């Protein structure tokens, strides 16, 4: 990953994810709660679908673009307006990460790649 990619990822985090996190905290929205919900007597819920909401991509469409599109479609179906706003930035970030490194960029290798004799 180049420094440009690092900057794009840092910008995505600062401009999209942190504001979304803060907005969700203000509204009391939590995607992955870690503590017990004292308002619930039980966490038992009936099964919603046979696959539990899991989706699949066929082998021909198993790239980053297809995955992000499917994620965007899922958020749209669930009316997750805050998350659908991430879609264009995610696609831009993916396109930047999928560009091949230029010839002028030398990969930094650590000592750990060399076999020990």
C-alpha positions in Angstrom: 0.0 0.0 0.0 1.4 3.4 -1.0 1.4 6.5 1.1 -1.3 7.8 -1.2 -3.5 4.8 -0.3 -2.7 5.4 3.4 -3.8 9.0 3.0 -7.0 7.9 1.3 -7.8 5.3 4.0 -7.0 7.9 6.7 -9.3 10.4 5.0 -12.1 7.8 4.7 -11.8 7.0 8.4 -11.7 10.7 9.5 -14.4 12.0 7.0 -16.8 9.1 7.1 -16.3 6.5 9.8 -15.7 8.8 12.8 -18.7 11.1 12.0 -20.9 8.0 11.5 -19.7 6.6 14.8 -20.4 9.8 16.7 -23.8 10.2 15.1 -24.7 6.6 16.0 -23.6 7.2 19.6 -25.8 10.2 19.8 -28.8 8.2 18.5 -27.9 5.1 20.6 -27.3 2.9 17.5 -24.9 0.0 18.1 -24.1 -2.6 15.5 -22.0 -4.9 17.7 -22.8 -4.4 21.3 -20.4 -6.0 23.7 -22.4 -5.9 26.9 -25.6 -7.4 28.1 -28.9 -5.5 27.3 -30.6 -5.2 30.6 -33.9 -4.4 28.9 -34.0 -7.9 27.3 -35.1 -11.0 29.2 -33.8 -13.3 26.5 -31.7 -13.0 23.3 -33.7 -15.8 21.7 -35.2 -14.7 18.3 -36.8 -16.9 15.6 -34.7 -17.6 12.5 -35.2 -14.9 9.9 -34.1 -16.8 6.8 -32.6 -20.2 5.9 -29.2 -18.6 5.2 -29.2 -16.1 8.1 -28.9 -13.3 5.7 -25.6 -14.6 4.2 -25.2 -13.8 0.5 -22.9 -15.3 -2.0 -21.0 -14.2 -5.1 -20.4 -16.4 -8.0 -16.8 -17.2 -8.9 -16.9 -14.9 -12.0 -18.0 -11.9 -9.9 -15.9 -12.4 -6.8 -13.9 -9.1 -7.0 -13.9 -6.0 -4.8 -16.3 -4.1 -7.0 -18.9 -6.8 -6.9 -18.6 -7.1 -3.1 -18.9 -3.4 -2.5 -21.9 -3.2 -4.9 -23.6 -6.1 -3.1 -22.9 -4.4 0.3 -24.4 -1.1 -1.1 -27.5 -3.0 -2.3 -27.8 -4.7 1.1 -27.6 -1.4 2.9 -30.2 0.1 0.5 -32.6 -2.8 1.0 -32.3 -2.4 4.8 -32.8 1.4 4.5 -29.5 2.1 6.2 -29.2 5.7 5.0 -26.1 6.5 7.0 -24.3 3.4 5.7 -25.3 4.0 2.0 -23.5 7.3 2.2 -20.3 5.4 2.6 -20.7 3.5 -0.7 -19.1 6.1 -3.1 -16.2 6.6 -0.8 -15.7 2.9 -0.4 -15.7 2.4 -4.2 -13.1 5.3 -4.6 -11.0 3.7 -1.9 -11.2 0.3 -3.5 -10.2 1.7 -6.9 -7.2 3.4 -5.4 -6.1 0.2 -3.6 -6.6 -1.9 -6.7 -4.2 0.1 -8.9 -0.9 -1.7 -9.4 2.1 -0.2 -7.7 4.3 1.9 -10.0 7.7 0.7 -11.1 9.2 3.6 -9.1 7.8 2.1 -5.9 10.1 -0.4 -4.3 8.5 -2.8 -1.9 9.9 -2.7 1.6 11.0 -6.1 2.7 11.6 -7.1 6.3 14.2 -9.5 7.6 11.4 -12.0 8.3 10.9 -12.9 4.7 14.3 -14.5 4.4 14.6 -18.2 5.4 16.7 -19.1 8.3 19.5 -21.6 7.7 
